[in-house]
Amino acid sequence: MSTAISKTVSYLAGGDTTPDWRYSNLLKQYAATQGNLHQLSWRNALLVTLQYPAATHIKSKDSWTRSGAVAQSDEHRIWIWEPIYDTACPRCGNTPAYHDKLHVDCEYHERGSPEHWRTDVVGTRPAPYFDVAQVAGGTLEADDIQSPLEGIGGKALKEICCEMASEDGYKLNTVDRRDLQDSLGQLRRSAMTLQPIIDIAAVGLPSEALSAVKYHLLADYAASGDSYGYTDEDETIAAWAAFAVGSCIGYDESHFSPKATFPVPLGGTPQSVEESLQAISETTDSYVKRLQQHAQRRKRNIL
């Protein structure tokens, strides 16, 4: 598993020499997997992409069994890194048993009883998982078969993006594409109030909504810097995170504007690729969770 991840990261790091369609397709598959399984780390999302890219909802065999479902075949297991939970040292994060080993620098256990330490992730282990398409029978819950953003269409997505942008202090406008020199969006500040403004080209739904996701993320990057602007790396993360968010809703590349771009390569070194994949994973997860909160709020208001 570690070898598969390392080889894939090395391949993605070697994309400086004109990435071909395989490179782009791998990233699209990864982003789609990360969107469908947004709670997974980038390493596990990459492992799922390499083994079963069509996965939408995965659980361990025991978890499916508790739902009354049965995995159809052990031959199609999806191996991922499963977290190990145990009593963890507040200082070094290791178990009490770890402190009994020789040459361990941490002596925190001598200051207090491990009985009062909290439970946390102390490591990982390979574990087989199965997708919902690989199980049969049982009474599946809605969370097992539905997207976390089930029922959100382009109109609702754009409206929620407007709400979220407003919460963050931005104003989101839809403008004529000709005013943006054929671009899909731009960031600027109001000449009067200096309020950050996100302009999105009027190209129809759901493309406008997906562009709103990307430029909202870019606005966050721009606002965090000393000068109101963003880097090429920021745009790469925002574009692929928007692709992942779209996949979580059920959109694929065809739902984006033909002018939408998904920058490649991710980086020139394995370390930069890992940093990019981690940023895409964390950005996607936080944005999807926030969209969920707004969607649930809207649903409660309707009911």
C-alpha positions, -999 to 999 in steps of 0.1 A, spaced: 0 0 0 28 24 9 46 14 -23 15 20 -44 11 55 -29 48 63 -34 48 52 -70 17 72 -78 30 103 -61 63 99 -80 43 96 -112 24 128 -104 56 146 -95 70 137 -130 43 155 -148 64 185 -157 72 170 -190 38 178 -207 13 156 -187 -7 134 -210 -43 124 -208 -36 96 -183 -21 121 -158 -52 143 -161 -76 114 -159 -59 101 -127 -63 134 -110 -99 136 -121 -105 101 -107 -88 111 -75 -107 143 -71 -140 125 -77 -131 99 -51 -121 125 -26 -154 143 -32 -175 111 -28 -155 100 2 -146 135 15 -139 123 51 -110 101 39 -74 113 41 -57 120 8 -37 87 11 -68 66 16 -86 85 -12 -57 77 -35 -57 40 -25 -94 38 -33 -88 55 -66 -62 30 -75 -84 0 -65 -120 9 -70 -125 44 -84 -163 40 -87 -166 38 -49 -191 61 -32 -197 47 3 -172 23 19 -173 5 52 -155 -24 69 -170 -59 65 -181 -58 102 -199 -25 97 -218 -38 67 -227 -70 86 -241 -49 115 -265 -34 88 -275 -69 77 -256 -65 44 -231 -91 32 -200 -84 11 -203 -103 -22 -167 -113 -26 -136 -110 -5 -116 -108 -38 -127 -72 -43 -117 -58 -10 -105 -22 -10 -75 -19 12 -70 14 31 -51 26 62 -75 23 92 -67 44 123 -58 26 156 -74 42 187 -58 38 221 -48 57 252 -24 84 239 3 104 256 -6 142 257 30 151 247 42 125 221 9 109 211 21 73 217 7 46 239 17 39 275 35 7 263 56 27 240 71 46 270 84 13 284 108 8 255 144 17 257 158 50 244 124 67 245 129 105 251 94 113 263 91 110 301 56 125 304 42 92 318 63 97 349 44 129 358 9 114 359 -12 83 355 -19 71 319 -54 63 332 -62 100 327 -49 102 292 -74 107 264 -81 82 236 -67 92 203 -52 79 170 -19 62 178 -12 46 144 -27 30 114 -31 -6 100 -41 -21 67 -78 -29 67 -102 -43 40 -132 -22 32 -161 -27 8 -182 -2 -13 -220 -2 -11 -220 -17 -47 -201 -47 -34 -227 -57 -7 -261 -72 -9 -291 -75 15 -298 -57 47 -315 -25 54 -292 2 42 -295 37 58 -298 68 37 -262 77 45 -251 44 29 -266 51 -5 -270 89 -7 -245 116 -13 -239 139 17 -252 167 -5 -282 147 -19 -308 169 -35 -286 200 -40 -288 211 -76 -270 239 -94 -294 266 -82 -293 256 -46 -255 252 -47 -251 287 -61 -275 302 -35 -256 285 -7 -223 297 -20 -237 332 -19 -247 327 17 -213 313 27 -195 341 8 -216 367 26 -208 351 59 -171 354 51 -174 391 42 -175 387 4 -200 397 -22 -207 373 -50 -220 388 -83 -230 372 -116 -218 393 -145 -217 392 -183 -188 371 -195 -177 398 -218 -170 420 -188 -145 394 -176 -125 391 -208 -140 357 -214 -128 344 -180 -151 325 -157 -145 346 -127 -124 372 -109 -116 387 -75 -116 424 -68 -122 449 -41 -150 475 -41 -135 509 -49 -158 525 -23 -158 501 7 -128 478 -2 -151 448 4 -138 417 -15 -160 409 -45 -163 377 -64 -175 381 -100 -188 350 -117 -194 348 -154 -231 342 -164 -227 309 -183 -257 290 -169 -262 264 -142 -246 243 -128 -214 258 -143 -219 291 -125 -223 273 -92 -192 253 -96 -172 284 -106 -186 301 -75 -171 273 -54 -137 277 -70 -136 315 -67 -150 314 -31 -120 292 -22 -97 315 -40 -111 345 -21 -102 327 11 -66 322 -1 -64 359 -13 -78 372 20 -52 352 40 -22 369 23 -6 402 28 -17 415 -5 -52 406 -20 -41 380 -45 -35 343 -49 -8 320 -63 -8 295 -91 -7 268 -64 -38 283 -48 -56 282 -81 -46 245 -86 -60 235 -51 -92 256 -56 -99 241 -91 -94 205 -80 -113 210 -48 -142 225 -68 -141 194 -90 -143 172 -59 -172 192 -44 -190 189 -77 -184 151 -77 -199 149 -42 -231 164 -56 -231 142 -87 -215 165 -112 -187 154 -135 -165 173 -159 -194 178 -184 -212 200 -159 -183 225 -158 -180 252 -184 -160 241 -214 -136 270 -205 -130 255 -170 -94 245 -164 -79 220 -140 -42 228 -137 -15 202 -140 10 192 -129 5 193 -91 41 198 -84 77 190 -94 86 170 -64 69 141 -44 67 164 -14 49 192 -33 25 166 -48 17 153 -13 12 188 0 -12 195 -29 -32 163 -24 -35 170 13 -46 205 7 -73 193 -19 -84 167 7 -87 191 36 -103 219 15 -129 195 0 -138 180 34 -143 214 51 -162 229 22 -185 198 19 -192 198 56 -201 235 55 -224 230 25 -241 202 44 -247 225 74 -263 251 51 -283 225 32 -297 210 64 -306 245 77 -325 253 44 -343 220 47 -354 227 83 -367 261 72 -387 245 44 -402 219 68 
